[in-house]
Amino acid sequence: MTVKAKVSFKPPVFQTVEEERQHLKERLAAAFRLFSKFGFDEGVAGHITARDPERKDHFWVNPFGVHFSLIKASDLILCNHEGEVVEGELPVNRAAFAIHSQIHAARPDVIAAAHAHSVYGKTWSALGQLLDPITQDACAFYHDHSLFDDYTGVVHDLEEGRRIGVALGDKKACILRNHGLLTVGKSVDEAAWWFITMERSCQAQLLAQAAGTPILIDHEGAQAAYNQVGSSNAGWFQFQPLWNRIVKEQPDLLD
């Protein structure tokens, strides 16, 4: 018997907060598994957070020191904006708290935020430049990403996180100079997808610049492409095939 792939075209609607929370945690665990699969893990660095649907000043995050590839929905910890672990046994990454608490506080429209020390993202960040519209995929960030043009070491204090939040502004992504990429979204799916495609856009521009002088897409073309591939719904939808793939391969993430 042939089993057809399931395709969702718009985000689900939930009947209860509990149902929404479980969905959010499963998507978060899937995002970590995908980040590991794509090689975005670097020791204990990196974090993805998701605002709790009931307690808006709390967010779910990976427990400090657990490899992305091992994270299950039940492993996630709930942290408040004071850095206290409300649910879970393991501690929170101090940098995750310092950055993400301030992002969530500054952007009430943001449900999820993702940051990792991916190879091409941190390489591109060392140039201190924004991405150019040289490919259709890169146009998702056309006039919709920013640069945090500073580096003072590992982010451990709230003021540094606040400054990153200011640099992010109302954009979907921020390049943290000498550090890496940060993306946000109205769902875990969206934030994770923006990170994945931004990492690949950094790779594409590094390769193009190494080979020659890239030809930029003109403003009209870049804006048209942005309208098609840069919306919140487009970001959510692009994640769905990856969700189906990782759940089929690693169903234990739902535990």
C-alpha positions as MATLAB code, in Angstrom:
seq = 'MTVKAKVSFKPPVFQTVEEERQHLKERLAAAFRLFSKFGFDEGVAGHITARDPERKDHFWVNPFGVHFSLIKASDLILCNHEGEVVEGELPVNRAAFAIHSQIHAARPDVIAAAHAHSVYGKTWSALGQLLDPITQDACAFYHDHSLFDDYTGVVHDLEEGRRIGVALGDKKACILRNHGLLTVGKSVDEAAWWFITMERSCQAQLLAQAAGTPILIDHEGAQAAYNQVGSSNAGWFQFQPLWNRIVKEQPDLLD';
ca = [
       0.000    0.000    0.000;
       1.293    3.485   -0.893;
       1.131    6.068    1.888;
       0.718    9.635    0.652;
       2.704   12.407    2.278;
       0.679   14.715    4.519;
       0.773   18.363    3.454;
      -0.469   21.239    5.626;
      -1.088   24.595    3.973;
      -1.814   26.753    6.989;
      -0.985   26.696   10.716;
      -3.257   24.643   12.969;
      -5.937   26.083   15.221;
      -5.966   24.806   18.806;
      -8.878   24.076   21.104;
      -6.926   24.327   24.363;
      -3.762   25.919   25.720;
      -2.473   22.462   26.625;
      -2.869   21.294   23.051;
      -1.065   24.383   21.735;
       1.761   23.960   24.253;
       2.345   20.330   23.298;
       2.388   21.248   19.616;
       4.887   24.043   20.293;
       7.186   21.723   22.273;
       7.102   19.048   19.576;
       8.002   21.583   16.894;
      10.799   22.901   19.098;
      12.252   19.413   19.590;
      12.008   18.819   15.833;
      13.840   22.083   15.143;
      16.716   21.004   17.393;
      16.940   17.622   15.669;
      17.038   19.359   12.283;
      19.682   21.833   13.462;
      21.820   18.883   14.495;
      21.193   17.117   11.198;
      22.315   20.232    9.326;
      25.451   20.595   11.460;
      24.393   23.708   13.363;
      25.537   22.308   16.712;
      28.808   23.545   18.221;
      29.433   22.031   21.651;
      26.928   23.567   24.061;
      26.371   26.719   21.980;
      23.036   27.534   20.409;
      19.432   27.780   21.492;
      15.903   28.013   20.156;
      13.163   29.390   22.355;
       9.374   29.453   22.141;
       7.061   31.692   24.143;
       4.603   29.748   26.285;
       1.029   30.222   24.988;
      -0.322   30.860   28.498;
       2.513   32.424   30.477;
       3.667   35.030   27.985;
       6.747   36.039   29.998;
       8.022   32.443   30.011;
       9.707   30.540   27.222;
      10.583   26.923   26.447;
      14.227   26.231   25.645;
      16.740   23.403   25.343;
      18.365   22.252   28.601;
      21.987   23.343   28.880;
      24.482   20.661   27.855;
      22.084   18.295   26.072;
      23.038   17.631   22.440;
      20.525   18.888   19.873;
      20.240   15.397   18.368;
      18.981   13.923   21.650;
      16.360   16.478   22.611;
      12.780   15.271   23.042;
       9.693   17.382   23.669;
       9.678   16.189   27.284;
      13.280   17.352   27.805;
      12.555   21.028   27.197;
      12.666   23.386   30.146;
      10.468   26.367   30.924;
      12.301   29.534   31.923;
      10.952   32.891   33.078;
      12.386   36.294   32.210;
      14.333   36.335   35.470;
      16.331   33.331   34.335;
      14.672   30.879   36.727;
      13.828   27.364   35.556;
      10.129   26.875   36.301;
       9.773   23.401   34.775;
      12.570   20.927   34.138;
      15.552   19.434   35.923;
      18.545   20.933   34.090;
      19.774   24.554   34.008;
      19.284   27.070   31.210;
      22.164   28.358   29.090;
      22.985   31.792   30.520;
      23.448   33.275   27.045;
      20.073   31.863   25.973;
      18.406   33.641   28.872;
      20.288   36.916   28.336;
      19.494   37.100   24.618;
      16.091   35.489   24.314;
      14.429   37.047   27.356;
      15.159   40.455   25.888;
      14.045   39.490   22.383;
      10.747   38.138   23.701;
      10.274   41.208   25.906;
      10.966   43.646   23.061;
       8.911   41.790   20.436;
       5.485   40.661   21.693;
       4.727   39.514   18.121;
       7.559   36.965   18.288;
       6.751   33.438   19.414;
      10.125   31.832   18.678;
      13.757   32.856   18.281;
      16.698   30.790   17.013;
      20.442   31.247   17.366;
      23.288   28.827   16.690;
      26.975   28.934   15.781;
      26.541   27.563   12.262;
      29.669   27.557   10.090;
      28.593   29.820    7.238;
      26.560   32.132    9.441;
      29.447   32.848   11.791;
      31.853   33.121    8.847;
      29.646   35.695    7.133;
      29.138   37.529   10.433;
      32.895   38.154   10.621;
      32.566   40.432    7.569;
      30.132   42.719    9.382;
      27.854   43.010    6.342;
      24.233   42.422    5.460;
      23.301   39.816    2.870;
      22.802   40.987   -0.709;
      19.839   39.952   -2.901;
      21.868   37.633   -5.122;
      19.451   34.671   -5.093;
      15.706   34.181   -4.831;
      16.139   32.591   -1.398;
      18.235   35.488   -0.100;
      15.427   37.845   -1.081;
      13.458   36.519    1.905;
      15.728   38.848    3.912;
      15.579   41.834    1.549;
      15.320   44.918    3.781;
      14.209   42.523    6.532;
      17.402   41.777    8.462;
      19.789   43.872   10.479;
      23.351   43.930   11.808;
      24.467   44.004   15.445;
      27.784   45.673   14.744;
      29.549   44.905   18.004;
      31.181   42.060   19.890;
      32.113   42.128   23.549;
      32.405   38.419   24.338;
      29.926   35.732   25.339;
      26.541   37.311   26.055;
      25.873   36.899   29.762;
      24.191   40.132   30.853;
      20.739   41.470   30.098;
      22.015   44.792   28.772;
      23.841   43.018   25.957;
      20.670   41.078   25.170;
      18.692   44.315   25.192;
      21.098   45.896   22.689;
      20.720   42.874   20.404;
      16.954   43.323   20.655;
      17.312   46.988   19.660;
      19.515   46.019   16.697;
      16.977   43.394   15.588;
      14.223   46.014   15.605;
      11.154   44.865   13.690;
      13.136   42.552   11.365;
      12.967   38.767   11.045;
      16.732   38.261   11.464;
      19.901   39.849   12.762;
      23.535   39.149   11.935;
      25.538   39.274   15.166;
      29.008   40.426   14.120;
      31.766   37.895   14.910;
      29.126   35.640   16.421;
      26.462   34.241   14.106;
      22.826   34.492   13.095;
      19.622   35.184   15.006;
      16.156   34.668   13.521;
      12.643   35.127   14.895;
       9.117   34.204   13.850;
       5.481   33.954   14.796;
       5.937   30.194   15.146;
       8.763   27.777   15.870;
       8.424   26.588   12.295;
       9.004   30.052   10.877;
      11.938   30.991   13.111;
      13.673   27.668   12.422;
      13.152   27.938    8.666;
      14.510   31.497    8.522;
      17.644   30.292   10.290;
      18.090   27.325    7.941;
      17.640   29.357    4.771;
      19.690   32.294    6.082;
      22.589   29.955    6.822;
      22.376   28.649    3.257;
      22.167   32.196    1.897;
      25.373   33.046    3.765;
      26.984   29.969    2.204;
      25.782   30.955   -1.269;
      27.105   34.506   -1.000;
      30.474   33.367    0.349;
      30.803   30.938   -2.560;
      29.668   33.503   -5.121;
      32.096   36.133   -3.855;
      34.929   33.614   -3.851;
      34.182   32.793   -7.499;
      33.756   36.357   -8.746;
      31.507   39.394   -8.447;
      27.868   38.432   -7.789;
      25.148   40.091   -9.866;
      22.529   41.624   -7.592;
      18.812   41.266   -8.267;
      17.376   44.745   -8.881;
      15.027   46.366   -6.378;
      11.816   45.504   -8.206;
      12.803   41.865   -8.632;
      14.073   41.539   -5.064;
      10.908   43.093   -3.639;
       8.703   40.841   -5.759;
      10.621   37.779   -4.586;
      10.436   38.989   -0.964;
       6.654   39.294   -1.245;
       6.513   35.665   -2.361;
       9.094   33.954   -0.144;
       9.586   36.358    2.768;
       6.196   36.392    4.469;
       5.463   34.815    7.838;
       3.177   32.224    6.225;
       5.823   31.366    3.629;
       8.355   30.794    6.400;
       5.941   28.529    8.279;
       5.048   26.533    5.159;
       8.679   25.988    4.085;
       9.296   24.178    7.374;
       6.518   21.612    6.919;
       8.387   19.173    4.611;
      11.307   19.221    7.053;
       8.906   18.474    9.930;
       7.481   15.495    8.060;
      10.962   14.218    7.260;
      12.417   14.455   10.770;
       9.344   12.971   12.487;
       9.408   10.014   10.112;
      13.143    9.486   10.700;
      13.217   10.210   14.445;
       9.722    9.747   15.960;
      11.159    9.577   19.496;
      11.498   13.394   19.463;
       7.751   13.527   20.165;
       8.144   11.727   23.509;
];
